[in-house]
Amino acid sequence: MADIFIVDDQGPEATAMLQALYSRSDESARKHLEMVKERGSAKFMESYYVGYGHASIGDCGTTTLFVEGLSILACKAVQDNPLYSGQESSTRYIDFSKQPIIDPIATDASKAILDKWMDFYLGALEPLEAYLKTQFPIGEGEKERVWQNAIKARSFDILRGFLPAGITSQLAWTTNLRQAADKLHLLRHHPLAEVREIADGCLAELRKSYPSSFGHKDYPETEAYLARTAFKTNYLDADFFGADQPDLSFSTTVDNAVLEAKELDVIEGRPQRTNLPRYLDGYGQYTCTFDLDYGSYRDLQRHRNGICRIPLLTGERGFHGWYLDELPGDLRTQAEALVAEQYAAIAALDACAEDKQYLYPLGAKVRCQTVYSLPQMIYVIELRSQNTVHSTLREVMHWMHAEMIKHHPRLTLHTDLQASKFDVKRGTQTIVKREQMDA
């Protein structure tokens, strides 16, 4: 009978080494664990790690980094990794009105732009909540606290469009040691100075905690290459697309005749909450190009499988109309004038496009492109079409659904195709003590 046990009371490096020794020793990890406890993890690592010869040992030890006071732009840079696991502050549930804002341009003109965005955000919160309460009155049997939370969440949904991308947030990143080293090595060459500083800061902390795992040698040729390709590695900008690129574009390399001939029993009749098997990745990809506000792009980027590059945040695509449509008349008039004024002021600044991103609002439209396999497409469409998802992203998911059905008429899809509506259940999607929710 197999001997099964758990080791979760050792540091990441020692745990990694315990796993790695399976490839070099037939002794039980129980014996190696005794050695760790007798000698200490540092001595144990000194004895074994250097001579192992494989970077993969770093895959076996995990750690969690907490980064606070970084811009939303920097959050996206850290999370731009198919192996990222972690969490970030949500603009849909948290009042960002008191958060500091990072301004790399640091002029009177740039400060004035940021102040105007925040003045509108602050001034609109109370009247918008009052307006929404008239539009969505509390229903019979609904709890007051839950309804209030749902109204507040709806307000944040709308007003997040006017938050500048330089607003600060916080994130947690759970990663294995090798992935941390690889990702941070790339981020040291990021176009944003803030991101480069975060990379250096994370590496400094990791070297202090795990000296045996972060003594990697740098090669000048590699560093030069990473510096030369840094912009393309990190941003998708308008130059990537042709002048005749339509606002909506869908293409696929998946041959439906072949797919149905071989996999009809797999793609048809799939029950809800069940993923397609991963081997279907081999049938090809789907490339979707569309406009989306930067705030909802952030939600889409959370799906790490496939390709969803970070768009360069500019004013070229305009401002998403949904954020204006949801405001009462007087606030809408004020918001329309503000957006026009702010976009012109940002364009007039003497600064590079990368730094101007900090001043554009999350409601700014960006051109996005996703490249997914069949299982990835289905997963994203079904999850991000649910009513609790932001309306602007749901609209894109509904378009993707229609394209998939057009290309694969016998494919089972459990997409929520109902129009977006206010749902008091949004008020339960929070993290509080149970007795507070019961009140």
Buried (B, 14 or more C-beta within 10 A) or exposed (E): EEEEEEBEEBBBBBBBBBBBBEEEEEEEBEEBBEBBEEEEBBEBBEEBBEEBEEEBBBBBBBBEBEBEEBBBBBBBBBBBBEEBBBEBBBBBBBBBEEBEBBBBBEEEBBBEBBEBBBEBBEEBBEBBBEBBBEEBEBEEEEBEBBBBBBBBBBBBBBBBBBBBBBBBBBBEBBBBBBBBBBBBBBBBBBBBEBBBBBBEBBBEBBEEBBEBBBEEEEEEEEEEEBEEEBBEBBBBBBEBBEEEEEEEEBEBEBEBEEBBEEBEEBBEEBEEEEEBEEEBBEBBBBBBBBBBBBBBBBBBBBBBBBEBBBBBBBBBBEBBEBBBEBBBEEBBEBBBEBBEEBBEBBEEBEBEBBBBBBBBBBBBBBBBBBBBBBBBBBBBBBBBBEBEBBBBBBBBBBBBBEBBEEBBEEBBBEBBEEEBEBBBEBBBBBEEEEEEBEE
